[in-house]
Amino acid sequence: MSFDRVKEIIVDTINCDEDKITLDASLKDDMGIDSLDAMELSMALEEEYSLTIPEEALANFVTVKDIVDYIDQNS
């Protein structure tokens, strides 16, 4: 599972409090990620994992678990 690395990327990219980042944390409600943050996070994940995240997949990222699941399935 990629959770620990994804968590580090989230902290580094959007300067979110590490304690707020759990698998069930809502990107928008719990961490306050807006569309600009989401794009920056997407670019950081793409660079880290050498993959492309389509906009439709990005739109489906509601929780941290959604990101981790996508990374695990596509990297």
N, CA, C and O atoms as CSV, one atom per row, in Angstrom:
chain,resi,resn,atom,element,x,y,z
A,1,MET,N,N,0.843,-1.192,0.000
A,1,MET,CA,C,0.000,0.000,0.000
A,1,MET,C,C,0.880,1.243,0.000
A,1,MET,O,O,1.938,1.264,0.629
A,2,SER,N,N,0.445,2.256,-0.694
A,2,SER,CA,C,1.217,3.469,-0.901
A,2,SER,C,C,0.860,4.579,0.080
A,2,SER,O,O,1.294,5.716,-0.101
A,3,PHE,N,N,0.086,4.279,1.105
A,3,PHE,CA,C,-0.432,5.329,1.981
A,3,PHE,C,C,0.650,6.224,2.567
A,3,PHE,O,O,0.517,7.447,2.522
A,4,ASP,N,N,1.711,5.653,3.113
A,4,ASP,CA,C,2.723,6.480,3.771
A,4,ASP,C,C,3.362,7.469,2.809
A,4,ASP,O,O,3.571,8.631,3.160
A,5,ARG,N,N,3.673,7.021,1.604
A,5,ARG,CA,C,4.288,7.918,0.619
A,5,ARG,C,C,3.284,8.952,0.125
A,5,ARG,O,O,3.641,10.118,-0.049
A,6,VAL,N,N,2.046,8.554,-0.102
A,6,VAL,CA,C,1.011,9.502,-0.523
A,6,VAL,C,C,0.819,10.558,0.562
A,6,VAL,O,O,0.664,11.742,0.262
A,7,LYS,N,N,0.830,10.133,1.806
A,7,LYS,CA,C,0.691,11.064,2.924
A,7,LYS,C,C,1.818,12.090,2.909
A,7,LYS,O,O,1.570,13.281,3.100
A,8,GLU,N,N,3.052,11.644,2.686
A,8,GLU,CA,C,4.193,12.562,2.607
A,8,GLU,C,C,4.018,13.555,1.469
A,8,GLU,O,O,4.302,14.742,1.629
A,9,ILE,N,N,3.552,13.078,0.328
A,9,ILE,CA,C,3.354,13.949,-0.830
A,9,ILE,C,C,2.278,14.993,-0.535
A,9,ILE,O,O,2.426,16.157,-0.906
A,10,ILE,N,N,1.200,14.584,0.128
A,10,ILE,CA,C,0.140,15.532,0.488
A,10,ILE,C,C,0.691,16.607,1.423
A,10,ILE,O,O,0.440,17.795,1.220
A,11,VAL,N,N,1.431,16.199,2.432
A,11,VAL,CA,C,2.006,17.155,3.387
A,11,VAL,C,C,2.930,18.129,2.663
A,11,VAL,O,O,2.859,19.338,2.886
A,12,ASP,N,N,3.796,17.607,1.799
A,12,ASP,CA,C,4.751,18.450,1.085
A,12,ASP,C,C,4.079,19.370,0.072
A,12,ASP,O,O,4.527,20.497,-0.136
A,13,THR,N,N,3.017,18.900,-0.552
A,13,THR,CA,C,2.384,19.647,-1.632
A,13,THR,C,C,1.414,20.711,-1.144
A,13,THR,O,O,1.426,21.836,-1.643
A,14,ILE,N,N,0.577,20.368,-0.178
A,14,ILE,CA,C,-0.455,21.332,0.233
A,14,ILE,C,C,-0.282,21.841,1.658
A,14,ILE,O,O,-1.146,22.550,2.174
A,15,ASN,N,N,0.822,21.484,2.292
A,15,ASN,CA,C,1.105,21.960,3.643
A,15,ASN,C,C,-0.047,21.699,4.607
A,15,ASN,O,O,-0.440,22.567,5.386
A,16,CYS,N,N,-0.567,20.502,4.534
A,16,CYS,CA,C,-1.669,20.075,5.392
A,16,CYS,C,C,-1.101,19.467,6.669
A,16,CYS,O,O,-0.018,18.881,6.659
A,17,ASP,N,N,-1.833,19.610,7.758
A,17,ASP,CA,C,-1.438,19.006,9.017
A,17,ASP,C,C,-1.427,17.489,8.862
A,17,ASP,O,O,-2.443,16.890,8.510
A,18,GLU,N,N,-0.301,16.884,9.121
A,18,GLU,CA,C,-0.128,15.439,8.929
A,18,GLU,C,C,-1.146,14.625,9.719
A,18,GLU,O,O,-1.556,13.553,9.275
A,19,ASP,N,N,-1.556,15.119,10.883
A,19,ASP,CA,C,-2.516,14.393,11.728
A,19,ASP,C,C,-3.895,14.272,11.082
A,19,ASP,O,O,-4.663,13.374,11.428
A,20,LYS,N,N,-4.215,15.169,10.146
A,20,LYS,CA,C,-5.521,15.138,9.480
A,20,LYS,C,C,-5.584,14.093,8.376
A,20,LYS,O,O,-6.666,13.748,7.902
A,21,ILE,N,N,-4.419,13.589,7.967
A,21,ILE,CA,C,-4.376,12.694,6.813
A,21,ILE,C,C,-4.519,11.246,7.255
A,21,ILE,O,O,-3.588,10.636,7.780
A,22,THR,N,N,-5.717,10.716,7.025
A,22,THR,CA,C,-6.003,9.309,7.264
A,22,THR,C,C,-6.599,8.753,5.977
A,22,THR,O,O,-6.937,9.518,5.073
A,23,LEU,N,N,-6.731,7.459,5.883
A,23,LEU,CA,C,-7.323,6.870,4.684
A,23,LEU,C,C,-8.741,7.379,4.439
A,23,LEU,O,O,-9.147,7.552,3.290
A,24,ASP,N,N,-9.490,7.617,5.505
A,24,ASP,CA,C,-10.880,8.036,5.374
A,24,ASP,C,C,-11.063,9.546,5.313
A,24,ASP,O,O,-12.189,10.028,5.182
A,25,ALA,N,N,-9.964,10.303,5.408
A,25,ALA,CA,C,-10.071,11.760,5.411
A,25,ALA,C,C,-10.579,12.270,4.069
A,25,ALA,O,O,-10.110,11.849,3.011
A,26,SER,N,N,-11.545,13.185,4.129
A,26,SER,CA,C,-12.073,13.818,2.923
A,26,SER,C,C,-11.088,14.888,2.465
A,26,SER,O,O,-10.656,15.730,3.252
A,27,LEU,N,N,-10.745,14.840,1.193
A,27,LEU,CA,C,-9.788,15.811,0.664
A,27,LEU,C,C,-10.321,17.230,0.804
A,27,LEU,O,O,-9.580,18.145,1.163
A,28,LYS,N,N,-11.585,17.408,0.526
A,28,LYS,CA,C,-12.185,18.743,0.564
A,28,LYS,C,C,-12.598,19.145,1.981
A,28,LYS,O,O,-12.214,20.207,2.469
A,29,ASP,N,N,-13.380,18.290,2.631
A,29,ASP,CA,C,-13.954,18.656,3.930
A,29,ASP,C,C,-12.950,18.621,5.075
A,29,ASP,O,O,-12.936,19.527,5.908
A,30,ASP,N,N,-12.110,17.591,5.130
A,30,ASP,CA,C,-11.182,17.442,6.253
A,30,ASP,C,C,-9.863,18.188,6.041
A,30,ASP,O,O,-9.260,18.682,6.994
A,31,MET,N,N,-9.423,18.262,4.782
A,31,MET,CA,C,-8.110,18.856,4.517
A,31,MET,C,C,-8.182,20.178,3.773
A,31,MET,O,O,-7.160,20.839,3.587
A,32,GLY,N,N,-9.359,20.566,3.349
A,32,GLY,CA,C,-9.532,21.859,2.708
A,32,GLY,C,C,-8.866,21.997,1.347
A,32,GLY,O,O,-8.480,23.098,0.954
A,33,ILE,N,N,-8.730,20.892,0.625
A,33,ILE,CA,C,-8.092,20.932,-0.688
A,33,ILE,C,C,-9.058,21.553,-1.700
A,33,ILE,O,O,-10.193,21.102,-1.854
A,34,ASP,N,N,-8.582,22.602,-2.387
A,34,ASP,CA,C,-9.388,23.216,-3.443
A,34,ASP,C,C,-8.891,22.728,-4.800
A,34,ASP,O,O,-8.003,21.878,-4.869
A,35,SER,N,N,-9.458,23.258,-5.869
A,35,SER,CA,C,-9.112,22.756,-7.201
A,35,SER,C,C,-7.643,23.002,-7.549
A,35,SER,O,O,-7.026,22.166,-8.208
A,36,LEU,N,N,-7.073,24.124,-7.123
A,36,LEU,CA,C,-5.661,24.392,-7.387
A,36,LEU,C,C,-4.778,23.408,-6.624
A,36,LEU,O,O,-3.814,22.874,-7.172
A,37,ASP,N,N,-5.115,23.172,-5.351
A,37,ASP,CA,C,-4.379,22.173,-4.562
A,37,ASP,C,C,-4.466,20.798,-5.217
A,37,ASP,O,O,-3.482,20.058,-5.265
A,38,ALA,N,N,-5.650,20.466,-5.720
A,38,ALA,CA,C,-5.848,19.155,-6.347
A,38,ALA,C,C,-4.955,18.998,-7.578
A,38,ALA,O,O,-4.394,17.926,-7.807
A,39,MET,N,N,-4.824,20.053,-8.361
A,39,MET,CA,C,-3.965,19.987,-9.549
A,39,MET,C,C,-2.496,19.840,-9.142
A,39,MET,O,O,-1.762,19.052,-9.738
A,40,GLU,N,N,-2.073,20.593,-8.134
A,40,GLU,CA,C,-0.694,20.486,-7.655
A,40,GLU,C,C,-0.418,19.097,-7.106
A,40,GLU,O,O,0.644,18.525,-7.354
A,41,LEU,N,N,-1.372,18.554,-6.361
A,41,LEU,CA,C,-1.230,17.212,-5.808
A,41,LEU,C,C,-1.173,16.175,-6.926
A,41,LEU,O,O,-0.364,15.249,-6.882
A,42,SER,N,N,-2.027,16.336,-7.917
A,42,SER,CA,C,-2.033,15.429,-9.057
A,42,SER,C,C,-0.676,15.429,-9.764
A,42,SER,O,O,-0.149,14.366,-10.092
A,43,MET,N,N,-0.114,16.605,-9.997
A,43,MET,CA,C,1.183,16.694,-10.670
A,43,MET,C,C,2.284,16.044,-9.829
A,43,MET,O,O,3.163,15.373,-10.368
A,44,ALA,N,N,2.235,16.243,-8.517
A,44,ALA,CA,C,3.237,15.637,-7.635
A,44,ALA,C,C,3.129,14.115,-7.647
A,44,ALA,O,O,4.144,13.419,-7.672
A,45,LEU,N,N,1.906,13.600,-7.628
A,45,LEU,CA,C,1.693,12.149,-7.674
A,45,LEU,C,C,2.139,11.571,-9.009
A,45,LEU,O,O,2.761,10.509,-9.058
A,46,GLU,N,N,1.818,12.276,-10.097
A,46,GLU,CA,C,2.224,11.810,-11.422
A,46,GLU,C,C,3.744,11.735,-11.529
A,46,GLU,O,O,4.291,10.785,-12.089
A,47,GLU,N,N,4.410,12.738,-10.991
A,47,GLU,CA,C,5.877,12.757,-11.031
A,47,GLU,C,C,6.461,11.635,-10.179
A,47,GLU,O,O,7.377,10.934,-10.610
A,48,GLU,N,N,5.936,11.468,-8.983
A,48,GLU,CA,C,6.447,10.456,-8.055
A,48,GLU,C,C,6.274,9.049,-8.601
A,48,GLU,O,O,7.181,8.222,-8.502
A,49,TYR,N,N,5.105,8.776,-9.178
A,49,TYR,CA,C,4.776,7.416,-9.597
A,49,TYR,C,C,4.887,7.196,-11.106
A,49,TYR,O,O,4.529,6.128,-11.600
A,50,SER,N,N,5.373,8.181,-11.833
A,50,SER,CA,C,5.553,8.084,-13.291
A,50,SER,C,C,4.287,7.590,-13.993
A,50,SER,O,O,4.322,6.635,-14.769
A,51,LEU,N,N,3.182,8.255,-13.709
A,51,LEU,CA,C,1.921,7.913,-14.347
A,51,LEU,C,C,1.156,9.182,-14.674
A,51,LEU,O,O,1.508,10.274,-14.228
A,52,THR,N,N,0.100,9.017,-15.462
A,52,THR,CA,C,-0.773,10.133,-15.796
A,52,THR,C,C,-2.129,9.869,-15.155
A,52,THR,O,O,-2.705,8.793,-15.312
A,53,ILE,N,N,-2.628,10.863,-14.434
A,53,ILE,CA,C,-3.934,10.734,-13.790
A,53,ILE,C,C,-4.941,11.518,-14.636
A,53,ILE,O,O,-4.898,12.748,-14.662
A,54,PRO,N,N,-5.840,10.822,-15.324
A,54,PRO,CA,C,-6.842,11.518,-16.149
A,54,PRO,C,C,-7.765,12.380,-15.284
A,54,PRO,O,O,-7.981,12.095,-14.106
A,55,GLU,N,N,-8.303,13.438,-15.893
A,55,GLU,CA,C,-9.182,14.343,-15.147
A,55,GLU,C,C,-10.383,13.619,-14.546
A,55,GLU,O,O,-10.830,13.950,-13.448
A,56,GLU,N,N,-10.907,12.623,-15.277
A,56,GLU,CA,C,-12.078,11.916,-14.738
A,56,GLU,C,C,-11.706,11.098,-13.499
A,56,GLU,O,O,-12.529,10.937,-12.598
A,57,ALA,N,N,-10.484,10.586,-13.446
A,57,ALA,CA,C,-10.040,9.866,-12.248
A,57,ALA,C,C,-9.830,10.853,-11.107
A,57,ALA,O,O,-10.210,10.589,-9.967
A,58,LEU,N,N,-9.224,11.986,-11.422
A,58,LEU,CA,C,-8.982,13.018,-10.418
A,58,LEU,C,C,-10.293,13.484,-9.792
A,58,LEU,O,O,-10.362,13.728,-8.587
A,59,ALA,N,N,-11.324,13.605,-10.612
A,59,ALA,CA,C,-12.638,14.038,-10.120
A,59,ALA,C,C,-13.243,13.033,-9.147
A,59,ALA,O,O,-14.098,13.391,-8.337
A,60,ASN,N,N,-12.805,11.777,-9.222
A,60,ASN,CA,C,-13.338,10.735,-8.342
A,60,ASN,C,C,-12.581,10.611,-7.031
A,60,ASN,O,O,-12.956,9.806,-6.180
A,61,PHE,N,N,-11.527,11.390,-6.853
A,61,PHE,CA,C,-10.770,11.353,-5.603
A,61,PHE,C,C,-11.511,12.171,-4.548
A,61,PHE,O,O,-11.485,13.401,-4.570
A,62,VAL,N,N,-12.169,11.474,-3.631
A,62,VAL,CA,C,-12.914,12.134,-2.558
A,62,VAL,C,C,-12.163,11.992,-1.240
A,62,VAL,O,O,-12.124,12.922,-0.435
A,63,THR,N,N,-11.565,10.812,-1.025
A,63,THR,CA,C,-10.813,10.558,0.202
A,63,THR,C,C,-9.368,10.198,-0.145
A,63,THR,O,O,-9.039,9.947,-1.304
A,64,VAL,N,N,-8.532,10.177,0.856
A,64,VAL,CA,C,-7.141,9.774,0.664
A,64,VAL,C,C,-7.096,8.335,0.165
A,64,VAL,O,O,-6.239,7.989,-0.648
A,65,LYS,N,N,-8.003,7.501,0.639
A,65,LYS,CA,C,-8.047,6.101,0.199
A,65,LYS,C,C,-8.266,5.996,-1.304
A,65,LYS,O,O,-7.708,5.109,-1.950
A,66,ASP,N,N,-9.076,6.896,-1.870
A,66,ASP,CA,C,-9.296,6.896,-3.320
A,66,ASP,C,C,-7.973,7.095,-4.065
A,66,ASP,O,O,-7.723,6.441,-5.078
A,67,ILE,N,N,-7.142,7.985,-3.568
A,67,ILE,CA,C,-5.835,8.225,-4.190
A,67,ILE,C,C,-4.953,6.995,-4.044
A,67,ILE,O,O,-4.356,6.534,-5.017
A,68,VAL,N,N,-4.873,6.469,-2.842
A,68,VAL,CA,C,-4.022,5.299,-2.581
A,68,VAL,C,C,-4.458,4.117,-3.448
A,68,VAL,O,O,-3.616,3.437,-4.035
A,69,ASP,N,N,-5.756,3.871,-3.529
A,69,ASP,CA,C,-6.265,2.777,-4.353
A,69,ASP,C,C,-5.890,2.973,-5.818
A,69,ASP,O,O,-5.484,2.027,-6.494
A,70,TYR,N,N,-6.027,4.204,-6.303
A,70,TYR,CA,C,-5.683,4.479,-7.701
A,70,TYR,C,C,-4.201,4.232,-7.953
A,70,TYR,O,O,-3.835,3.612,-8.951
A,71,ILE,N,N,-3.353,4.710,-7.058
A,71,ILE,CA,C,-1.894,4.527,-7.190
A,71,ILE,C,C,-1.571,3.033,-7.166
A,71,ILE,O,O,-0.801,2.548,-7.996
A,72,ASP,N,N,-2.156,2.309,-6.221
A,72,ASP,CA,C,-1.871,0.864,-6.101
A,72,ASP,C,C,-2.303,0.097,-7.358
A,72,ASP,O,O,-1.646,-0.867,-7.753
A,73,GLN,N,N,-3.390,0.516,-7.976
A,73,GLN,CA,C,-3.915,-0.184,-9.151
A,73,GLN,C,C,-3.202,0.202,-10.442
A,73,GLN,O,O,-3.218,-0.564,-11.405
A,74,ASN,N,N,-2.574,1.384,-10.475
A,74,ASN,CA,C,-2.045,1.898,-11.736
A,74,ASN,C,C,-0.542,2.118,-11.771
A,74,ASN,O,O,-0.018,2.624,-12.763
A,75,SER,N,N,0.154,1.750,-10.717
A,75,SER,CA,C,1.619,1.941,-10.750
A,75,SER,C,C,2.339,0.623,-10.630
A,75,SER,O,O,3.570,0.589,-10.639
